[in-house]
Amino acid sequence: MTDQQNVAASNTGAHGLSAVRLAVVIGALGVVFGDIGTSPLYTLQTVFNPSDPHPVPVTVDNVYGVVSLIFWSVMIIVTVTYVLLAMRADNDGEGGIMALITLLRRWSTQRGRRAALVLAGLGIFGAALFFGDSMITPAISVLSAVEGLKVVNESLDDLVVPITAVIIVVLFLIQRRGTAAVGRVFGPVMIAWFVIVGVIGVTGIAQRPEILKALSPTYALSFMVGHFDIAFFALAAIVLAVTGAEALYADMGHFGRRAITRAWLVLVFPACVLSYLGQGALILADPANISSPFFLLVPEWGRVPMILLATAATVIASQAVITGAYSVAHQAAQLGYLPRLRVAHTSESTVGQIYVPWINWLLMVSVLTLVFAFRSSTALAFAFGMAVTGTITITTLLFFYVARAKWGTPRWVIGIGATVLLVVDLLFVAANMTKLIHGAWLPLLIGLTAFTVMTTWERGRKIVTAARERLEGPLREFVDRLRTGQQPTIVPGTAIFLNRGNETAPLAMRANVEHNHVRHEHVVIVSIETEPIPRVPANERVTVDNLGYRDDGITHVTARFGYMENPDVPGVLATIDPAATEGRLQLDRASYFLSTIELQRGTGPTMAAWRKRLFIATSYITADAADSFNLPRDRTVIMGSHIDV
């Protein structure tokens, strides 16, 4: 190959790589930024809402102060806390609060174990609050866009809720197509959204260019210090400008930190800032514009098309938290805080893109319930901020602990950074607590419910595991007894028993020997281990143990998977050297045995009675084991037992 050909090939490869990166950025725009990118629709309108329990008077100073607070809140919370800091604390590419909990477990020292456990508990509560965010965001976002119809014609008010409900149902129905397909469709729409939002913001700024002074932090500080009695309550609505920050972090596994960072800094952040400035200028020109500053900033001839575009954008806003909820739920299940859920990987090229059907339908029912119960974005706005601020504050705490434990960041740096960011976060939390009786109780109730379910499942799982180990008995003693005691009849073929570890005998195998008095010629006991990393390298996937004997045909295999992977037992067994399993396994005709447990409420003091009922009820949503481990159904045998909780 000539030098010229080499250069041409290199350029072609570079262009191809750039095209792939651009596609990922566009996909991220279509999935990740919908929530935070549509905040300009309702943030300023909510801040100056005259029906607010603590209304902010529309004065020149207050407009400057509010716009400045919005700008610096977005800068500190989204750009600094999430984009520049938290997104660097990834767990092998995966982000979100569950990834931080995993890092806590991995990097906490023995001396700091107690603090790590407390923070992990806070992290679980933060993840629970995120589920509340995932329910409220689609409702408030789509409602706020469809409510633009009232700006065009007041008589269309009665159609807002039905149209919103139809849009939400369609949104959840298309989720099974995956975030890659959704991102390809939604990406160009969001690019158009951000460009147009920025342009109409510029038109507003051009009318009152003095609004640009609000970019100075002095206006935010003077508003907070000089009008604290007003500014403090305003924070409960200003937080709407940063909704979607946690979804941005949780969705990192879908598109990567680099693509999300570039999209935020180059397009999303500038467009949102221009919109807030333009709306501020519009309110300065006429305080009556607080009724709908976003849509009134648009020329009258363009309002109907803008409503359609805003509706599409808010559907995409819902997408950000929906995919984030999939990631959080899947990680929680893999870490033992939820039952095993059925998960579909929706992209062959990007393994982090998943669809969790049970979570999808739960969210759809919850979102529709909120739409019909609250019926307006203004009513939901009081509830929205609580989930967001709680999750942000907990994420900040966990990040600084991880920064110290993992990277050894100096204490003085941790102290300064944590103090500044946590003061901001806690101010928002305190402001939203004042809305408790006006709707902020809702995300707290959702969060506490999810937290109770998750912690109950983790506790119950440990109780059941201990009881199961007592029933199963030591594996090596069982194998020794098979060799030295009365020999069961050996039948030809391969039997594969799934088990929870290599210390105890599978209940199904014990039942087969003790009741049927048979065992297969080749027996493989497979244990699935979920590692606290998203994906396990192929060379670390399998460990084979002959259990002390090389001629009895019984082998134990440990198969390791990351928490973002779906275990494929037949696929793993096919990669093992036949010499390691004492002969070639007949995988095309092998029988798979599963041990199932029927849970019963016992009288022991293991948990409170209501938690036992909750644990047993939660167990019913556990995904089918044969599907979860990719077992052939026509060759899978299920043998059961029961355990008292």
N, C-alpha and C positions, 0 to 999 in steps of 0.2 A: 504494500500500500504506500502511495507517495505521501510526501509531507502535506501536499495540498488536499489529498483525500482524507488524511488524518484530521486536518483542521476542519474540513467539511463535516466529517462524522462527529467530531467533537461539538461543533456548533449545532448539529441536528440533535445530539443527545441533550445539550444544554437547553435548546428550545423545547424539546419534549418534556424535560424536567420542569421548566418554567410553566409549561401548559398544565402539567399535573398540579403544580403548586397553586396556580391561578384557579383551577377547578376546585381545589380543596377550599380556598378562600371564599369562592362563590357559594360553595355548599355550606360553609360555616355561616355566611350571611343569611342563607335561607333557613337555617335551623336555630343558630345560637343567639342571634341579636334581635329577634323579633320582640321579645318582652321589653328589654331596655330601650330598644329603638322606637317603640310606640308610646313610651312614657310621655312625650310632649303632647299627646292627645288630651291628657286629663290632669297633668300635674299642676300647672298654674291655675287652671279652672277650679281645682279642688282647694288650693291654698286660699284663694279669695272667695270661696263659696260662702255667700251670706247666711246660709242655713247651717253652717258649721257651729257646733256648740261653743267654739272659741274663735269667732270670725276675725280675720285680719283686715283692718280698714284699708281701703284703696287710696293710698296717698303716694306722692312722688317718692318720698324716702322709703316707704315700705316696698314699693315696686323695685327700686334699686336693690334694697336689702335682700328681698326674696330671690330675685334673679341671681344675685351674687352668691347667695347661700346655695342655690341649686347648682351653679357652676362648680363651686369649690367642694360641695358634697360629692358630686360625680367624680371630680378630680381625685379626691382623697380616698373615697371608698372603692370606686371601680378601677380607676387607673392605677393608684398606688397599692391599695390593699390586695386587689385581685390580680390585675394584669401584670404589675411589676413584682409583686411579692408572692401571693398565695399560689399562683400558677407555676411557680418554680418548685413548689413542694408537691411534686407529682409522684405517684407510685407506679413507676415504669410506664409513664405516659398517661395513666388514668388520674383524673382529678376529682374534686368534690369532697364533701365533708367525711364520707366513708373512707376515702383514700387517706385523709389525714389521720383518722382513727387507726388505720393499719400502720402508718408510719409511727404513731405514738407507741403502739405495741412493740414495734421492731426496735426502736431507738431509745426507749426509756431505760434508764439504768435501774439496778436493784434498789438503790437508795431513793430514786424518784418514782418507784413503782406505784406507791399510793397516790401521788399526785397525778400520775398517768391514768390510773383507774378512774379518778374523779373526772378528769378531763375527757376521758373516753365516754363516761356517762353523759357529760354535757354534749359531747359530739353526737351521741345517739339521739338526744333531745333535739339538737340542731337538725339532724336528718329528718326527725319526725316533723319538725316545723316546716321543713322544705316540702313535705307532702301536702301540708296545708297551703303553702304557696302554689303548688302545682294544681290545686283545686280552684283557688281564687283567681289566679292569673287569667286562665281562659275566659272565665265569666266576666271579669271586669274589662278585659281588653276588647273582646268582641262586642260587649254592650256599649262601650265608649265609642266605638266606630259606628255602629248601627244607629246610635243616638244622633249622629250627624243628620239623619233624615229630618229631625225636628227643626234643624236650622233652615232646611229647604222648605219644609211645610209642616206646621204644627199638627195638622190633622193626621199625620203619619205616626204619631206617638204610640198608638195602640198596636202597631205592627212591629215595634222594636223587639219585644220579648220573643214572639213567635219566630221572627227571622233569625234572631240570635240562636235560638234553640236548634233550628234546622242547620245552621252553619256549624255549630258545635258537634252535632251528630255526624255530619259528613266528615269533619276533621278527624274524629276518632275512628271512623270506618276506614280511612285511608292509611292509618298508622302501620298496618301490617305490611305495607309496601316498603317500609324501611326509610331511615333518615337519608340515605344516599339518593334514593329516587325523589323523596320530598324536597331535599336540598337543591337538586337540579332544577326542579320546577319553581321553587320559592326563591332561589338565589337571585335570578334576574329581577323578580318582583321587588325584592328588598333593595337591590341596587337602585331601581327607579324610585322607590320610596325615599331613600336617604338623599338622593340627588334633588328630588322635588322639595322635600322638607327643608333642605338647606337653602334652596333657591328662594322659596317663599319667605324663609326667615330673613334672607338678605333684603327682600323688598320691604319688609317691616323695618329693618335697621336703617335702610336708606331714608325713611320718612323721619325717624328720630335717632340720628347717629349717636346722640349723647348717651344712649343706652349702653354703648360699649364701655362706659366707665364702670359698669357693674362687674366687669372682669377683674377689677382690682379687689384684693381680699379685704381692703379697708372698709368697703361697703358692707360686706358680710359680717365683719367683726363689730363695726359700729351699730349695725342692726341688732346683733346678739346682745351687745353690752348696753346700748342706749335704750333698746326697746325689748328687754328680755321677756317681759310679761306677754308680749305679742309673739316674738320670735320663737320662744320655746314651744308654744302650741303650734306654730306654723311648721315646725320640724316634722310633726306627725303627717303632714301632707307633702312636704318637700322630699320625704323619703321615697315617695312614688317615683322620683327621678332615677333612683338606683335599683328599682326592682329589676330582677333578671341578672344581677351580678352573680349570685350563687349558681344560677343555671348556666351562666357563662363558664364557670369553673367546673361544674359537674359534667358538662358536655365536652370537656377537653379531650376525653378519650375517643370521641367521635371524629374530631378533626385535627387535634394537635395544638400545642401552645402557640407555635409560630404563626399559623394561619389565623387563629383567633386574635392574637396581638396585632397583627398587621391590619386586619379588617377594622378593629376597634380604633386604632390610632389614625389610620388613613381616611376612613370614611364615616364610621358610625359616630364617634365622639364629636368631630367637627360639625356634622349635620345636626345632631341633637342640640349642641350649644347654639348654633345659628338660629334654630327654631325657638329656643327659650328666649334669646335676645330679641328676636322679631316679635314674639308675643308680648314681651315686656314693653317694647316700643309701642305696640298697638294699644295696650292698656293705658300707657302714659298719654296717648293721643285722645282716648275717650274711655273713662272708667267703666262705662256701660258694656264694653267689650269683654268684661270678665265672664259673661254668660257662656261664651264659647270662643276663646281667643284663638285656638288653633284653626278652626274652620273659618272664622271671620277674617283671618289673615289671608285666606285664599280669595282671589277675585270671584265675584258672584257667578260668572260663567263657568268657572272651574270647580264649583263646590260638589256637584253631583259626581263627576269623575273622581274627585278627591275622596269622597265618601266610599266609593267602590275600592279605590286603592287602599284607603285606611282599613277597610274591612278585610281585604286580603292580607294587609300587614299585621293586623291583630290576630288573624288566624295563625300566622307565622309566629306571632308572639307566644301564642299558646304552645306551639311546637317546641319552643326552647325548654319550657318547664316540663313538658310531657316526656321528652327524651331524657331530660335530667332525672325525672322520677324513675324511668326505666333503669338507668345506671345505678341510682342510689338503692333501689329495691333489689336489684340483682347482686350488688356488692353486699348488701345487708344479709341476703340469704346465704351467700357463700361464706360469710364470716360467722354465721350461726345465729343471727338476730331475727330471721324470718324463716318460714319453712322453705323447702326447695320448690322453686317456681319454674314453670315451663318458660323457657327462653328461646326465641328464634333469632339467630344471627342473620341479618338482612343484607349483608354485603360480603362477597367473597374476597374483596381486596382490602377491606377495612374491618378487622375482626371486632372492633369496639362498638360497631353499630348493631344494636339489638332491639328487639320488640318483645315486650312482656305482656301477653294477653290479659292475665288476671288484673294487673295494674291498669291496663288500658280501659277495661270495662268499669272498674271501680272509679277511676277518675271521671269517666263520661257520666255515670250516674250522679256523682257528687257535684260536678260542674252544672249539670242541668238542674239539680236541686237548688243550688245557689242562685242560678238565674231566675227561677220561678219564685224563690223566696224573697230576694232582695229587689229584683226588677229594675235596678238602675245602677250605673257605675258609681254615682255619688254615694249611694247607700253602702256599696261594697268597699269604697275607698277607706272608710273608717276601720274596716277589718284588715285591709291589705297590709298595712305597714308593720303590724306586730310580727307576722311570720318572717318578713324580710329582715327587720332589724335584729330579731333574736338569732337568726341563722348567721347573719354577718358578724355579730359580736362573738359568737362561739367559734366561728371560723378564724377570726383574728386571734383569739386566745390559743387555739390549737396550733396555728401557724407559728407563733412565736415560741411555743414550747418545742415544736419540731425543729425550728431554726437553731435553738440552743442545743438540743440533744443530737441532731444529725450533723449539723455543720459546725458546731462549736462557736457560734457567733458570740462575741464578747458580751458580758452581762450588761455593760453600760449602754451598748447599742440596743440590746433587747429592751432595756428599761426605758430609754428615750422613745424608741419606735412604738412599743406597746402602750406607753402612757398617752402619747399623742393620738394614736388611732382608736384606742379604747375609750378615751374621753369623748371623741366624736360619736363612736358607736353607742355608748351608754346614754348620751344626750338624746339620741334618736329613740332608744328603748324607753327612756323615761317619758318622753313626749307622747309616744304611742300608748303608754300605760294610762294616760289621761283619757283615752278613747275607749277604755275597757267596757264601759256600759253601753257604748254607742256602736259596738260591733267588733272591737279588738278581742273580745272574749272568744270569737269564733276560731281563729287560727290557733289560739292557745288550747282550746278544747280539742281541735283536730290533732294538734301536736301531742297533747297529753295522752290522748287515746292511742295514737300510733306508738308513742314511747312506752306505754303500758303493755301493748301487744308485743313489742320487740323485746323488752326486758323480761316479760313473762315467758316468751318462747325460749329465750336464752337460758333462763333458770330451769324451765321444764325439760329442755333438751339435755341438760347436765344430769338431772334426776333420772330420766329415762335411760341415758347412756350408762349410768352407774348400775341401775337395776338390770339392764340387759347384759352387762358384763358378768354379773353374778349368775345369770341364767346360762350364759354361754360356756363359762368355765375356761380354764387356760387351754390355748390351742396346742402347745407342745405336749402337754400331758395327754390330750385327746389323741394326738398322732402316735405317741408312744404306746397307748393302749391298743390302738389299731394293729400295731406290729406285734405286741407281746400277748395280748389277750385273745379272746375268741375271734377269729378272722371272719369278717362279713364276706358274703359272696362278691367276688370281683366280676363286674360285667364290662364288656368292651365299650369303648367310646370315651368321650371327654366330657367332664362335668365342671362347670365354672360356677363357683359360689361367690357372691358379692358379700363382703364383710366390712366392718367399720375400722378394722385395724389388724395387726398381726399378733395380738396378745391373746385373743379369745377365739373359740371355735364358732363358726357360723351356725346359727340355730337350725337352718335348713339342712346342713350337712349332718349335724348331730341327730336330727329327727330321721334322716334318711338311713343312717347306720343303726340307730337304736330301735326304730319301729319297722323299717323295711328290710333291715339286715343286709344291705347291699352298699357297695361303693363302686365308682367307676375306675377303669384302668388308669386313666389320667385325671387327676383332680387339681384344679387351679383355684386357689382362694385369692380373690382380688380385693384389695383395699384401695379406696379412692381418697386421696388426701388433697384438700384445697389449700394451696399455699397463699400467704398474704401478699401475693404479687399478681398482676393481671394475667400474665401468661408465663408458662414454664418452658424453657428451652428443650428441644427434642432430646438432647443428650443427657438431660437430667429427668426425663419423664418416668423411666421405669427402673425399679430395683427388684431383683429376683432373689428369693431365699428358699433353699431346699429344706428348711426346718430341721437340719441336722442329719438328714438321710438322703442319699442320692439314688436309691433303688426302689423306693416305695411308690413312685408315681405321683406324690403329693408335693405341690409347690405353692409357695406364697408369692404373690406379685403385688408390689405397691406402685400404683399409678398416680402420678402427681399432676395436678392441673391448677392453673391460675384461677382467680375468682371471676375473671371475665371470659372463661372458656366453658364450653359444654363438653363434659366427659364422654368419650367414645371408647367404650370397653373393647368391643371386637377389633376396632382399629388399632388400639394399643397392643393387644395380644398378638396381632399379626406381625408386629415389628420385632418380637422377641426371638432370639436365636433358639432353635429347637433343642440344642444341647443344654440350655439353661433350664428347660422345663422337663428334662428327662424323657425326651422324645417329642416328635412333631405332634402338635395339637390339631385335632380334626375340627377346625373352627367352622367349617361349612356345615357340620352336622352336630356340633357341640350343643349340650343342654345347659341352659343358664338357670340358676336357682336363686330366688330372692327370699329373704326372711322378712316377713312383715309383722308389725306389732300392732295389736289392737289396744288402745289406751282406755283404762277404766279409772274412775275417780276412787282413790283409796282413802283410808282413814288416817294414814300416817301424817305427821306434822311437817310435811315437805314444803307445802305452800298453803296459803289461805284458800278456803273452799272456792271462792269466786275466781281466783287465779287458776285453780285446777280446771274449772269449767271453761275458762277462756283459753287455756292451753289446749285442751282437747278439741274445742271448737275450731281453733286456728289450725290444728293438724289436718282438718278436712280439706284445706286448700293446697296441701302438698301435692306437687306434680307427680304423675305416674313415674315410678322408678324405671320401668322398661324404656319409656320414652326418654327420660333424662340421661340414661346411660347408653342409649342407642342399641338396645338389645333386640334381637329378632323375636317378635311376639309369639310366633308359632313354635319356638323352641325355648320358651321361658316358663319355668314352673315356680309358682308362688306358694310358700309354706308359712303358716302364721302361728303366732303365739299372742299372749296378752300380758300387759304389765300394768300394775296399779300405780297411779301417780300420787 
